[in-house]
Amino acid sequence: MGSLQESLNRFKKQQEKCQSTLKSIAGSKTTVKTTTPAPRVVPANTSTKLPSPPIKFSNDTERLQHINNIRKSPVGAQIKRVIDLLFESRQSFTAEQINEACYVDVKGNKAVFESLAKNPKVNYEGKRFSYKSKHNVRDQKELLRLIRTFAEGIAVADLKDAYPTVMEDLQALKAARQIWLLSNFDSQEDIAYPNDPRVPIKVDDELKQLFRAIELPRDMLDIERDLQKNGMKPATNTAKRRVMAQNGNIYNKPKQKKKKTEISKRTKLTNAHLPELFRNLNG
């Protein structure tokens, strides 16, 4: 860290020295122009050129100060900065590439290097660092295949960091009724369950008792309201049916009896070998 501050001080001194040198050069050029006679007469209508401004060097002090602040920050803050980079990019980086991307000197700081290599969210292969999620899935198909291996459910919190669009894919699988997303009674966390009849699901006796102990409302209107509160669409509309019943718009249509087809002489007979079927032919 001391070497970086010394480099910053030397850079400032070099800037001051260069500025003073440029000013002296610009002053000497102005003196020469005033004392040296013009080689030819300049026309009156020609505009004289103003002296060019002194050259300005780019001021990199703020960037160097920003890098210095990052490298002086606690090890945990630097580790978080690197993990955020690995999580958002989902690419592997060398120590030099991490330094260029987020200014964390992994190679020059032993504490940062050891903490990063041992972090459970980081995969270190000897040269490159990459993000390590709890479950190695990369798309919706692999996500569904993973959930189907957990017949008793898998916590959504364990899936959130699988890949950037995993939460959108979970909602898509729920909308397609390929999985269920339910909340755990004890931890209040969301659990993903497979909705596949081929997957055997074991239901605890305690859960069965809780389900059977739920008392449903006696009126269908209350049942439909409860379904709507929980984001489900009722298959019936009791309120509408009752209004129509009061207006006399609902009635039971009598079933029409099918006409019994009779066999006549004009009917083409295909079962001539069964004459007892055709005794009562209408003339």
Sine and cosine of phi, psi and omega as CSV:
sin_phi,cos_phi,sin_psi,cos_psi,sin_omega,cos_omega
0.00,0.00,-0.58,0.81,0.02,-1.00
-0.90,0.43,-0.60,0.80,0.00,-1.00
-0.90,0.43,-0.57,0.82,0.02,-1.00
-0.92,0.39,-0.63,0.77,0.02,-1.00
-0.93,0.38,-0.63,0.78,0.05,-1.00
-0.90,0.44,-0.64,0.77,0.03,-1.00
-0.90,0.44,-0.61,0.79,0.02,-1.00
-0.91,0.42,-0.65,0.76,0.02,-1.00
-0.92,0.39,-0.66,0.75,0.02,-1.00
-0.90,0.43,-0.61,0.80,0.01,-1.00
-0.90,0.44,-0.63,0.77,0.03,-1.00
-0.91,0.42,-0.68,0.73,0.01,-1.00
-0.89,0.45,-0.64,0.77,0.03,-1.00
-0.90,0.44,-0.62,0.78,0.05,-1.00
-0.88,0.48,-0.71,0.70,0.00,-1.00
-0.89,0.45,-0.64,0.76,-0.01,-1.00
-0.92,0.40,-0.66,0.75,0.01,-1.00
-0.91,0.40,-0.63,0.77,0.02,-1.00
-0.90,0.44,-0.67,0.74,0.02,-1.00
-0.92,0.40,-0.60,0.80,0.02,-1.00
-0.91,0.42,-0.69,0.73,0.01,-1.00
-0.90,0.44,-0.61,0.79,0.03,-1.00
-0.91,0.42,-0.66,0.75,0.02,-1.00
-0.91,0.41,-0.63,0.78,0.03,-1.00
-0.91,0.42,-0.68,0.73,0.02,-1.00
-0.89,0.45,-0.61,0.79,0.03,-1.00
-0.92,0.39,-0.64,0.77,0.01,-1.00
-0.91,0.41,-0.60,0.80,0.03,-1.00
-0.91,0.42,-0.59,0.80,0.02,-1.00
-0.92,0.39,-0.62,0.78,0.02,-1.00
-0.91,0.41,-0.67,0.74,0.00,-1.00
-0.90,0.44,-0.63,0.77,-0.01,-1.00
-0.90,0.43,-0.57,0.82,-0.03,-1.00
-0.98,0.22,-0.54,0.84,-0.07,-1.00
-1.00,0.02,-0.51,0.86,-0.06,-1.00
-0.98,0.17,0.77,-0.63,0.01,-1.00
-0.94,0.35,0.49,-0.87,0.01,-1.00
-0.95,0.30,0.69,-0.73,-0.03,-1.00
-0.94,0.33,-0.38,0.92,-0.01,-1.00
-0.51,-0.86,0.28,-0.96,-0.03,-1.00
-0.99,0.17,0.78,-0.63,0.01,-1.00
-1.00,0.03,0.76,-0.65,0.04,-1.00
-0.85,0.52,0.47,-0.88,-0.07,-1.00
-0.92,0.38,-0.51,0.86,-0.07,-1.00
-0.99,0.12,-0.05,1.00,0.00,-1.00
-1.00,0.07,0.80,-0.60,0.00,-1.00
-0.98,0.18,0.68,-0.73,0.00,-1.00
-0.98,0.19,0.60,-0.80,-0.01,-1.00
-0.99,0.11,0.69,-0.73,0.07,-1.00
-0.98,0.21,0.50,-0.87,0.03,-1.00
-0.89,0.45,0.66,-0.75,-0.01,-1.00
-0.91,0.42,0.59,-0.81,-0.01,-1.00
-0.92,0.38,0.41,-0.91,0.01,-1.00
-0.90,0.44,0.53,-0.85,-0.02,-1.00
-0.93,0.37,0.72,-0.69,0.02,-1.00
-0.95,-0.30,0.77,-0.64,0.09,-1.00
-0.99,0.10,0.57,-0.82,0.00,-1.00
-0.90,0.43,0.72,-0.69,-0.03,-1.00
-1.00,0.05,0.96,-0.29,-0.04,-1.00
-0.97,-0.24,0.27,0.96,-0.09,-1.00
-0.91,0.41,-0.66,0.75,-0.04,-1.00
-0.91,0.42,-0.65,0.76,0.01,-1.00
-0.91,0.42,-0.68,0.74,0.02,-1.00
-0.91,0.42,-0.60,0.80,0.04,-1.00
-0.92,0.39,-0.61,0.79,0.04,-1.00
-0.90,0.44,-0.70,0.72,0.03,-1.00
-0.89,0.46,-0.66,0.75,0.00,-1.00
-0.89,0.45,-0.63,0.78,0.01,-1.00
-0.92,0.40,-0.62,0.79,0.01,-1.00
-0.91,0.43,-0.69,0.72,-0.06,-1.00
-0.97,0.25,-0.29,0.96,0.08,-1.00
-1.00,-0.03,-0.14,0.99,-0.02,-1.00
-0.94,0.34,0.28,-0.96,0.01,-1.00
-0.86,0.51,0.39,-0.92,-0.03,-1.00
-0.87,0.50,-0.64,0.76,0.00,-1.00
-0.87,0.49,-0.63,0.78,0.02,-1.00
-0.92,0.40,-0.62,0.79,0.03,-1.00
-0.94,0.35,-0.62,0.78,0.04,-1.00
-0.89,0.45,-0.68,0.73,0.02,-1.00
-0.88,0.47,-0.62,0.79,0.01,-1.00
-0.89,0.46,-0.65,0.76,0.00,-1.00
-0.94,0.34,-0.69,0.73,-0.01,-1.00
-0.90,0.44,-0.62,0.78,0.07,-1.00
-0.87,0.49,-0.65,0.76,0.04,-1.00
-0.89,0.45,-0.71,0.70,-0.01,-1.00
-0.92,0.39,-0.62,0.79,-0.03,-1.00
-0.93,0.37,-0.70,0.72,-0.06,-1.00
-0.95,0.31,-0.58,0.81,-0.05,-1.00
-1.00,0.02,-0.51,0.86,-0.08,-1.00
0.81,0.58,0.62,0.78,0.06,-1.00
-0.83,-0.56,0.29,-0.96,0.04,-1.00
-1.00,-0.08,0.63,-0.78,-0.06,-1.00
-0.77,-0.64,0.58,-0.82,0.20,-0.98
-0.99,0.12,0.15,-0.99,0.02,-1.00
-0.89,0.46,-0.61,0.80,0.01,-1.00
-0.92,0.39,-0.65,0.76,0.01,-1.00
-0.93,0.37,-0.57,0.82,0.08,-1.00
-0.91,0.42,-0.65,0.76,0.03,-1.00
-0.88,0.47,-0.64,0.77,0.01,-1.00
-0.95,0.32,-0.55,0.83,-0.09,-1.00
-0.99,0.15,-0.67,0.74,-0.08,-1.00
-0.74,-0.67,0.17,0.99,0.12,-0.99
0.91,0.41,0.36,0.93,0.09,-1.00
-1.00,-0.09,0.87,-0.49,-0.06,-1.00
-1.00,0.09,0.99,0.12,-0.02,-1.00
-0.91,0.41,-0.64,0.76,-0.06,-1.00
-0.95,0.31,-0.55,0.83,-0.06,-1.00
-1.00,-0.02,-0.14,0.99,-0.01,-1.00
-0.88,-0.48,0.95,-0.32,-0.08,-1.00
-0.90,0.44,-0.65,0.76,-0.03,-1.00
-0.91,0.42,-0.66,0.75,0.01,-1.00
-0.92,0.40,-0.67,0.74,-0.02,-1.00
-0.89,0.46,-0.74,0.67,-0.03,-1.00
-0.91,0.41,-0.66,0.75,0.00,-1.00
-0.92,0.40,-0.61,0.79,-0.01,-1.00
-0.94,0.34,-0.65,0.76,-0.03,-1.00
-0.93,0.37,-0.46,0.89,-0.03,-1.00
-0.99,-0.11,-0.05,1.00,-0.06,-1.00
-0.92,0.39,0.72,-0.70,-0.02,-1.00
-0.92,0.39,-0.30,0.96,0.02,-1.00
-1.00,-0.07,0.10,0.99,-0.06,-1.00
-0.83,-0.56,0.71,-0.71,0.09,-1.00
-0.96,-0.27,0.89,-0.45,-0.02,-1.00
-0.92,-0.40,0.86,-0.51,-0.07,-1.00
-0.97,-0.25,0.37,0.93,0.00,-1.00
0.99,-0.13,-0.42,0.91,0.02,-1.00
-0.67,-0.74,-0.58,0.81,-0.07,-1.00
-0.89,-0.46,0.50,-0.86,0.04,-1.00
-0.93,-0.37,0.62,-0.78,0.05,-1.00
-0.53,-0.85,0.29,-0.96,-0.02,-1.00
-0.97,0.23,0.63,-0.78,-0.03,-1.00
-0.85,-0.52,0.96,-0.29,0.05,-1.00
-1.00,0.10,0.25,-0.97,-0.03,-1.00
-0.93,0.37,-0.60,0.80,0.02,-1.00
-0.83,-0.55,0.79,-0.61,-0.08,-1.00
-1.00,0.08,0.99,0.17,0.10,-0.99
-0.82,-0.57,0.52,-0.86,-0.13,-0.99
-0.84,-0.55,-0.25,0.97,-0.02,-1.00
-0.47,-0.88,-0.06,-1.00,-0.09,-1.00
-0.92,0.39,-0.61,0.79,-0.01,-1.00
-0.90,0.43,-0.71,0.70,0.02,-1.00
-0.92,0.39,-0.54,0.84,0.05,-1.00
-0.90,0.43,-0.71,0.70,0.02,-1.00
-0.90,0.43,-0.65,0.76,0.02,-1.00
-0.89,0.46,-0.62,0.79,0.03,-1.00
-0.92,0.39,-0.71,0.71,-0.03,-1.00
-0.89,0.45,-0.58,0.82,0.00,-1.00
-0.93,0.36,-0.30,0.95,0.08,-1.00
-0.99,0.16,-0.21,0.98,0.02,-1.00
-0.94,-0.34,1.00,0.07,-0.05,-1.00
-0.90,0.43,-0.50,0.87,-0.01,-1.00
-1.00,-0.05,0.16,0.99,0.09,-1.00
0.99,-0.16,0.45,-0.89,0.04,-1.00
-0.74,-0.68,0.66,-0.75,-0.05,-1.00
-0.92,0.39,0.71,-0.71,0.02,-1.00
-0.91,0.42,-0.50,0.87,0.02,-1.00
-0.88,0.48,-0.47,0.88,0.03,-1.00
-0.99,0.17,-0.13,0.99,-0.03,-1.00
-0.94,-0.33,-0.21,0.98,-0.14,-0.99
-0.87,0.49,-0.54,0.84,-0.08,-1.00
-0.98,-0.19,0.26,0.97,-0.03,-1.00
-0.89,0.46,-0.75,0.66,0.08,-1.00
-0.34,-0.94,0.25,-0.97,-0.20,-0.98
-0.85,0.53,-0.58,0.81,-0.10,-0.99
-0.97,-0.25,0.45,0.89,-0.08,-1.00
-0.93,0.37,-0.57,0.82,-0.03,-1.00
-0.93,0.36,-0.61,0.79,0.07,-1.00
-0.90,0.43,-0.61,0.79,0.02,-1.00
-0.93,0.36,-0.56,0.83,0.06,-1.00
-0.89,0.45,-0.69,0.73,0.03,-1.00
-0.91,0.41,-0.58,0.81,0.03,-1.00
-0.92,0.40,-0.66,0.76,0.04,-1.00
-0.92,0.39,-0.56,0.83,0.06,-1.00
-0.92,0.39,-0.69,0.72,0.01,-1.00
-0.89,0.45,-0.53,0.85,0.03,-1.00
-0.99,0.11,0.05,1.00,0.02,-1.00
0.86,0.52,0.55,0.84,0.09,-1.00
-1.00,-0.06,-0.32,0.95,0.08,-1.00
-0.63,-0.77,0.25,-0.97,0.13,-0.99
-0.89,-0.45,0.66,-0.75,0.11,-0.99
-0.92,-0.40,0.95,-0.30,-0.05,-1.00
-0.83,-0.55,0.38,-0.93,0.00,-1.00
-0.99,-0.10,0.65,-0.76,0.05,-1.00
-0.97,0.25,0.70,-0.72,-0.04,-1.00
-0.91,0.41,-0.59,0.81,-0.09,-1.00
-0.99,0.10,-0.81,0.59,-0.10,-1.00
-1.00,-0.01,-0.18,0.98,-0.02,-1.00
0.86,0.52,0.41,0.91,0.06,-1.00
-0.98,-0.20,0.44,-0.90,-0.04,-1.00
-0.97,0.23,0.66,-0.75,0.00,-1.00
-0.84,-0.54,0.71,-0.71,0.04,-1.00
-0.99,-0.15,0.83,-0.56,0.01,-1.00
-0.90,-0.44,0.60,-0.80,0.06,-1.00
-0.96,0.26,0.68,-0.73,0.06,-1.00
-0.96,-0.29,0.96,0.29,-0.07,-1.00
-0.69,-0.73,0.88,-0.47,-0.02,-1.00
-0.89,0.46,-0.30,0.95,0.02,-1.00
-0.98,0.20,-0.28,0.96,-0.03,-1.00
-1.00,-0.01,0.87,-0.49,0.03,-1.00
-0.95,0.31,0.79,-0.61,-0.02,-1.00
-0.89,-0.45,0.80,-0.60,0.02,-1.00
-0.99,-0.16,0.86,-0.51,-0.02,-1.00
-0.98,-0.19,0.76,-0.65,0.00,-1.00
-0.92,0.39,0.50,-0.86,0.03,-1.00
-0.89,0.46,-0.57,0.82,0.01,-1.00
-0.90,0.45,-0.65,0.76,0.03,-1.00
-0.92,0.39,-0.61,0.80,0.04,-1.00
-0.89,0.46,-0.67,0.74,0.00,-1.00
-0.91,0.41,-0.64,0.77,0.04,-1.00
-0.89,0.45,-0.65,0.76,0.00,-1.00
-0.91,0.42,-0.69,0.72,-0.03,-1.00
-0.96,0.29,-0.37,0.93,-0.01,-1.00
-0.99,0.15,-0.19,0.98,0.01,-1.00
-0.96,0.30,0.82,-0.57,-0.01,-1.00
-0.99,-0.11,0.86,-0.50,-0.01,-1.00
-0.98,0.18,0.54,-0.84,0.07,-1.00
-0.89,0.47,0.49,-0.87,-0.02,-1.00
-0.99,0.17,-0.45,0.89,-0.02,-1.00
-1.00,-0.06,0.70,-0.71,0.00,-1.00
-0.90,0.43,-0.46,0.89,0.04,-1.00
-0.88,0.47,-0.66,0.75,0.02,-1.00
-0.93,0.37,-0.61,0.79,0.03,-1.00
-0.90,0.44,-0.68,0.73,-0.01,-1.00
-0.91,0.40,-0.59,0.80,0.04,-1.00
-0.91,0.42,-0.67,0.74,0.02,-1.00
-0.90,0.44,-0.62,0.78,0.05,-1.00
-0.90,0.44,-0.66,0.75,0.01,-1.00
-0.92,0.39,-0.59,0.81,0.04,-1.00
-0.89,0.45,-0.53,0.85,-0.01,-1.00
-1.00,-0.04,0.25,0.97,0.09,-1.00
0.98,0.19,0.32,0.95,0.01,-1.00
-0.93,-0.37,0.54,-0.84,-0.02,-1.00
-0.99,-0.12,0.86,-0.51,0.01,-1.00
-0.91,0.40,0.54,-0.84,0.03,-1.00
-0.98,0.19,-0.25,0.97,-0.01,-1.00
-0.87,-0.50,0.29,-0.96,0.07,-1.00
-0.73,-0.68,1.00,0.08,-0.12,-0.99
-0.91,0.42,-0.63,0.78,-0.02,-1.00
-0.88,0.47,-0.68,0.73,0.00,-1.00
-0.92,0.40,-0.65,0.76,-0.01,-1.00
-0.91,0.42,-0.61,0.79,-0.01,-1.00
-0.93,0.36,-0.62,0.78,0.04,-1.00
-0.90,0.43,-0.67,0.74,0.02,-1.00
-0.92,0.40,-0.57,0.82,0.02,-1.00
-0.92,0.39,-0.61,0.79,0.02,-1.00
-0.93,0.37,-0.54,0.84,0.01,-1.00
-0.99,0.10,0.00,1.00,0.02,-1.00
0.97,0.24,0.37,0.93,-0.02,-1.00
-1.00,0.01,-0.16,0.99,0.00,-1.00
-0.95,-0.32,0.82,-0.57,0.05,-1.00
-0.53,-0.85,0.40,-0.92,0.00,-1.00
-1.00,0.02,0.89,-0.45,0.03,-1.00
-0.97,0.26,0.77,-0.64,0.05,-1.00
-0.93,0.37,0.63,-0.77,0.00,-1.00
-0.95,0.30,0.74,-0.68,0.02,-1.00
-0.99,0.16,0.75,-0.66,0.01,-1.00
-0.98,0.19,0.67,-0.74,0.03,-1.00
-0.95,0.30,0.69,-0.72,0.04,-1.00
-0.94,0.35,0.71,-0.70,0.00,-1.00
-0.99,0.15,0.86,-0.51,-0.03,-1.00
-0.97,0.23,0.78,-0.62,0.02,-1.00
-0.98,-0.22,0.52,-0.85,-0.02,-1.00
-1.00,-0.05,0.80,-0.59,0.03,-1.00
-0.88,-0.47,0.00,-1.00,-0.01,-1.00
-0.92,0.38,-0.41,0.91,-0.01,-1.00
-0.98,0.21,-0.22,0.98,0.00,-1.00
-0.94,0.34,0.73,-0.69,0.01,-1.00
-0.96,0.27,0.87,-0.49,-0.04,-1.00
-1.00,0.00,0.80,-0.60,0.03,-1.00
-0.92,-0.38,-0.22,0.97,0.02,-1.00
-0.93,-0.38,0.86,0.52,-0.02,-1.00
-0.92,0.39,-0.27,0.96,0.00,-1.00
-0.99,0.17,-0.05,1.00,0.06,-1.00
-0.88,-0.48,0.97,0.25,-0.09,-1.00
-0.93,0.38,-0.37,0.93,-0.04,-1.00
-0.93,0.37,-0.28,0.96,0.02,-1.00
-0.98,0.21,-0.30,0.95,-0.16,-0.99
-0.88,-0.48,0.52,0.85,0.00,-1.00
-0.97,0.26,-0.61,0.79,-0.09,-1.00
-0.99,-0.14,0.84,0.54,0.02,-1.00
-0.99,0.12,0.68,-0.74,0.05,-1.00
-0.98,0.20,0.67,-0.74,-0.01,-1.00
-0.96,0.29,0.00,0.00,0.00,0.00
